[in-house]
């Protein structure tokens, strides 16, 4: 509890990590606020059902609070600025000159603040994917302020967890995204970095994942611990193995 986990992908799609954490925390009985900026609810629900989780049922019992970013964007574009509850849209910054993300932060804080009747084990904020906020017009400073406040409320005050996915490209000239990714790496307790193979496509090895445990943040004079595995994504799970030890190779 109280940890910030960064999911990062380069030259590959790291969304399988998002699906894992979503199903993992729901199965564990945690209250989850899922800020989904990349795909629709039906997409996540189909994948979750393969992993043994029903997102519709989780929403109905109040365990899952789902922010469908695609739908909220369309509502704002077509002038529907107010949600059904009468509260401003979490993506209100798109239609304002000031690109602060206060409305989204308020939505998350309200969603995860436990009520007297709640019996969930702990709050979790899951964001897929943070890079989209930059594409929608938010500044890097606004995004980093947003993450900082989310960490203070969710990790420190509520003793919950924050899991965020960002895309990165080493050859990209997107300086704003690079700035956000670099800053997040410095603040993370755990980094799961999915990378595509430098040798190109392989049907038996889909990529490699670098697991970086930020022991240096704990002020114990220890260096960060790095583990590297290769993986193959299957229909209902992911197989991990040491580099060069794929079953197809052996």
Order of alpha helices (4+ residues) and beta strands (2+ residues): beta-alpha-beta-alpha-alpha-beta-alpha-alpha-beta-alpha-alpha-beta-alpha-beta-beta-beta-beta
